[in-house]
Amino acid sequence: MPNMAKHSDSQSSVDDQVKSVSSRAQPRARALLRPLSTKLWKFRFEGFENLPESGPAILCPNHISFLDSVFTMIHAGRQISFVGKAEYMDSWKTKHLFPALGMIPIDRSGGSKSEGALIAAETVLRRGELFGIFPEGTRSRDGMLYKGHTGAARLAMKVGCPILPVGIIGTREIQPPDMVMPRFRRECTIKIGAPIDVSRYRDRADDHMVLREITDELMYEIQALTGQEYRNVYATKRAESIPTEQAVLNHS
C-alpha cells in the first residue's frame, strides 16, 4: 500500500504539472509581451524556418541568462513548455505566473521528483507541442558552453521527435547572473539550427552510448550557432563560485 500511495502522489504531481502547462495564459502573454519586448530590446532572428509549424519538437538552447526561456517563449510563436527549477514555486512572485506561462518545475535533487518533470514533458510532446530544455542543466556563470546532459536525447528517442539546437547571444549582457533588473536597449540574437533527426539511431535504441552521441552532436551545433568557448565538463554548482560581471561591479 505505501508504494501505491507513493506512485499515486507522483502521478498526481505529474498531472498537476501537465495541467499547468496546458494553460491558455501563454498565447495571451505572448501577444502582450512580444511587442513590448521589441520596444525594450533589439532582436535578430535566424533559422526560424527550421521551427516546425506543427507537431512535437524539443528546443535546446544554451543557457546564459534568466531571460533565455522568456525570450524563446514569447518569440517561438507556438505553445512551448520549459523545465524550470522548482525553487520558483517557493516565491509568490513566480509560483503562479511561471507555470501559467508553460514552466514545468523540476526538483534538481534528482530521483522520482525529477523524473516526474520528464514524464510531464513527454506528455507535452505527445500532445504535439514544443518542449524546451537547457542541456547544460543550469546557467553558465562565465558565459562558456558546457557539456550537455542526455535528457533531451532520451525524450526525443522515446517520443520520436526532432531536437532543435538553439543559440542565444546577448542575454548575458542584458541580464547576467546576479543582476536583478535587466538592461534595456541591448541586442539579442536567437538562432535556431537545423533539426537533429534521431530516427537514424533507431536500430541502436538500446545502446546507452547513443544518447551521448546525440547530445554531443547537439552541443556541437549549439556552439556553431553561438561561437561560445566549449568546456567538456558539466556546469555544476562549482561554477557558482565564479564571479560574474555584476558581482565584480558590486564588489567595486
Buried (B, 14 or more C-beta within 10 A) or exposed (E): EEEEEEEEEBEEBBBEBBEBBBBEBBEEBBEEBBEEBEEBBEBEEEBEEBBBEEEBBBBBBBBBBBBBBBBBBBBBEBBBBBBBBBEBBEEEEBEEBBBBBBBBBBBBEEEEBBBBBBBBBBBBBEBBBBBBBBBBBBBBBBBBBBBBBBBBBBBBBBBEBBBBBBBBBBBBBBBBBBBEEBEEEBEBBBBBBEBBEBEEBEEEEEEEEBBBBBBBBBBEBBBEBBEBEBBEEBBEEEBEEEBBBBBEEEEE
